[in-house]
Amino acid sequence: MTDQPRIRHQNQPEPQSQPQTEPRSRPQPESRSPSPSRPVYETALGASSLETITLLGHDLAEDIMGTVGFGELAFWLATQRRPTKGETRVFEAVLAALADHGFTPTAIVTRLTYLSAPDSVQGALAAGLLGGGSRFLGVTEDCGRFLHDVLDSVEGPLPDDDAGWDALALRTVTARREARAFVPGLGHHVHKQGDPRTPRLLRIAAEENLHGPHLSLFAAIGRVHPQVLGRTLPLNGAGVCGAALADLGLPLELLRGFALLARTAGLIGQLAEELRHPVGNDIFLSVDLNNQSVAPDPDPAGQYGPYPPERHTGEQHAPDPHTPVPHTPVPHSPEQH
């Protein structure tokens, strides 16, 4: 995993960890000296002895259970530092924002997998989580990485007022349009007039003094993009979550993991509702009883067949099917929950 620079406003203080109580004096896991025949695998996470379990250097049963909330613990496990109360509030707001968004493909496939294999709850959950990608859930990571790359490319100090952020955002959106590329986190297929999660998370981050450069750039993109695209698109909730997680200094490589952590709770809810009010069989029968046999439809010119020889040599590349034609506004990213 590569190191991720932590970018902050010049005047934004580093978060201070909560005062920690020293772990109680308890028997620690047996220390084992390395030997040529037995390797040693070090970890600061969980370890066990005959009588105790330690986690992050604390007694799991006495110091963590019933004292540390699950969101706080998840942050702590990922960073190996205990978050402040403000960081915990922002992080848990992100988890709540991404937990469930109705009958999305991830929810539907979870219910259908459970219909097919009710003996495999883990299979149903896994099926839903495997559906988290570039259109659903993955936007959290995509947006965080995109914003971080823009900030990392800035020479000199970052902007310190809205005018400066707007200028940077205008250059960024213009460059994306010229490259005929999406702006991650911009647009939503349902919340066309505005995603209610976005202003709420921006307010929470500001209240906790955690409205950092990623959120500042993201908000500025929301203000200036109509000048470039010729229309107004909403900043979606998955995108603002990625910006907030990046401002917390969490590893970019794990941003999608946090989205999947949140959606796991939502998928458990989907399964619980499926047990009480099943719809999976109705979805299946809707397709099964309404399918219609048609003549084969071969793909034109081998569109989905073997690659032509030049594709193997790397000499030519097929055009991106999502690339808009010149002189048209850049399409927004295809969903996003």
N, C-alpha and C positions, 0 to 999 in steps of 0.2 A: 504494500500500500504506500503510495507516495505521500510525502508531507504536503499538507494543505496550508498555504499562507493564511493567516488570520487578518482580515482586512477590517479596519474600524475607522470611524470618524476620528479626526484629530483630537476633538474635545470629548470623545466618548470614553468614559473610564472602563478599564477592564473589570469584568464582574468579579466580585469578591465571593469566595466560597463561604458557605454557612459555617459558623463555629462548629467544630467537630469535638465530640466527646471521645476521649481515648477508649479504645475497646477494653472491656473488662479483662482482668487478669484471669485467663482461662488456659487450660491445657491446649497447646498448639499441636498441629499435625506433626507426627514424628519426622524429624530431620534425617534425611538419608544421604549419606555421602556418595558422590558419584564413584563408580568403579568402571574399569575397562569393559566389563561384561553387561553393565546396566546403565543406559543413558538416563539423563535427567531432563525433564521437560518443565520448564519454569512457567508459572502462571500467577497472575495477581488476582484471578477470579476465584472460583470455588475450589476448596480443598477440604478433605475430611480426615479425621482421626477416629479412633475407637469411640470417643465420647463427644466430639464437637464437629461442627461444620463451620468453616470460615468463608466469608465472601467479601472480597475487596478489603481484606484485613480486619473485618469485623466479625463478631460472633453472629451467625445468621439467625439463630433462634432467639437470642436475647437482645441483640442490638438493632436488627433490621425488621424482623417479622413483627407486624403490628405498629411499627414506628415509621418506616419508609414506604411511601406509596409506590405503586407499580410504575407510573410514569417517571417519577424521580429515580427509581432504581434502574429503569431502562437507560436513561441518560447517563447515570453513574457507570453502568456497565460498559457503555460505548466509549466513554471518555476517561474512565478511571479517575474521575474527580467528581465530588458531590456537587450538584448544581445548586445555585442560589434559589431562593424562593421565586424570584422573578423569572429566572431561566426555566424553572419547573412549570410555572404558569404558562409561559409561551409554548413550551414543548408540549404540554398536555392539551393546549388549545389546538395545536396542529394535529395531534392524534384524534381529537374529537372531530375536527373538520374533515378528516379523511376516513373516518370509521365506516360510514355507509352512505350511499347516495341512491338508494332504490334498486330497481331491477336492472342493474348494469350487467354486462356480459359476465363479470366475475361472480355476481350473485346468482345469475341464472345457471351457469355451469356448475356451481356448487350444489344447487338444488337438484339438478338433473343427475349429477354423479351420485348423490345420496339416493335418488330414486332407483338408480341402477345397482348400487352397491350399498344398501343400508347398513351392512356390517362393517363399513369402512368410513367412519367419520373423518379419519385423517386423510383419506383419499379425496373426500368431498372438499375439505378445506384446502388441500394441496392443489386441487384442480382450479379452484377460484384464485389462489395466490399465483399460480403459474400464468394466469391471464392478465396479470399486472404488467403492462408494457407501455409502448410509446403512445398509445391512445388513451389508456386508462391507468391511472396511478403513476406511471413512469414519468409523467410530466413534472412531478415534484423534483426528481433528480435532474431532468433535462433543463429545467428553468434555473435551478441552483447552479449547475455547471455553467450554463450560458452567462448568467450574470457575473459569476466569479471570473470567467475568462475575460469578459469586458473590463472588469475592474482591474484585473491583473495586467491588462495591456495599457493602462493609463500611465503616462509618464508624468512624474511629479506628484504633488499632493492631490487627493481626491477633492471633488467639489465640497463646499461648505454651506451652500444655500440652494434654494430651489432653482434659481436661474442657472447655476452651474450644472446641476443634475439634469435639467431640461436640455441643456446644450449637449451634454454627453448622450442622453437618451435619443435626441434627434439624430446625431451622427450614427448611433447604433442602429436605429430602425432604418435609416436611409441605406446603410451598408447592407442590411439584411435584405431589403427590397432589391437593391442592385444585384445581389447574389441570388435572387429568387428563392430565398429561404424563409422558413417560418420564423416567427418570433415566439419562442416557447413561453407558455403561460398567457398568451393573448388570444381571447375568444372562447366561447362556450356555446355548445349546441342547444342548451336549454336556457341558461341564464343570459339571454341576449341583451337585456337591459342592465345587467350588473349582477355579479355573483355576491350574495350577501355575506359570504365568508371573508371576502377580501377586505372590506373596510373594517370589519370587526377585528381581524387579526392585526391589521395595521395599528388600530387603536390600542390593543393589548400590548403590543411590542413597545409603542410609544410610552404607555403608562409605566412600563417596567424599565425604561431607559435602554431598551434593546432594539430600537429602530435604527439598524446599522446601514452600511452602504448598499447591501444587496436589496433591502426593502426600499431604500431611497431611490435607487436606479429603477426598480420595478415600478414604483409609483410614478416616477417621471415618464416612463414608457407609456403608462396609461394616460398621462396628460398630453403627450406630444404626438403619439402615433397617427391621429387623424390628419395631421399636416402632411404626412407622407403617404398614407394609404388611402386617403380620401373618404374614409368612413370611420365610425367609432365602434370599437370592439371592447368587450369587458375584459378586465384582468381576472382570470379564473382562480378558484380556490386552490387548486393543486399547485399552480405557479407561485402564489403568495406563500404557500407552505414551504416550498423549496427555498424561497428567498429568506424566510424566517429561520429555517433550519441552518442555512449557510451563515446567517448573522450570529447564530449561537456558536459558531465555530465547529460544528459537527463535520465529520469527514464527508467529502462529496461522494466518495465511493459507497457510503452507507445511506444516502438520502432515500433511495428507493426502498431500502430495508425498513426505514421508519414508516414509510407509507404502507408497506405490507404489514408491519406490526399493527398499525391502526386498522387496516382492513380485515385483519384476522378477527378482531372483536366483532366487526360488522358481519362477517361471514358466519360466525357462531350464532349471531342473532338471526341471520337468515335461516340457518338450520333449525334453530329453536322454533321459529315461526312455521317452518315447513312441517315440523312434527305436529303442531297444533292445527294449522290451517294449510294443508298441502296444496300446492299449485303445480308442482313439478310434473305430475302425470298429465295435467291439463295442457301444459306447454308441449309435452311430448306428443299427446294425441292431436293437438292442433296441427302439428306438422305431419304426423303419420296418417291422419285421416283426410288431409287436404293436399297431399302430394299428387302430382299428375305426371304420368309417363310421357316423355317427349322423345323425338328423334335425337340421335347423337349430334353434337355440335362441335366438330373438330376445331381446335384452335387455329386461327389464321396464320399461315406462314410459319408454323412452328413456334408461335409466340411463347408457349409454355413447354416446348420440347427441348431437346439438347441445345446447348449454346452453340452458335456458329463458331467456326475456327478462330475468327479474329477476337472473340470474347476471351478465349483461352490465352492468347498472346498478350492481352492487355493493350493492344494497339488501338482499339476502339471501345467506346462505352455507350451502352444504351442510355437514352435520356431518362431522367427521373420522371416517372409518371405523375408525381405530385408537383412538378415544376410548373408554375403558371406561365402562360405566354407573355412575351414582352408587353410592357405598357399596361399591365393589369395589376391591381392591388395584390400584395402578397396575401395568400390565404392564411387564416389563423390556424393554429395547431388543432388537429382533429379531435377533439373532445375537450372536455377532460374533467375527470372527477377526482 
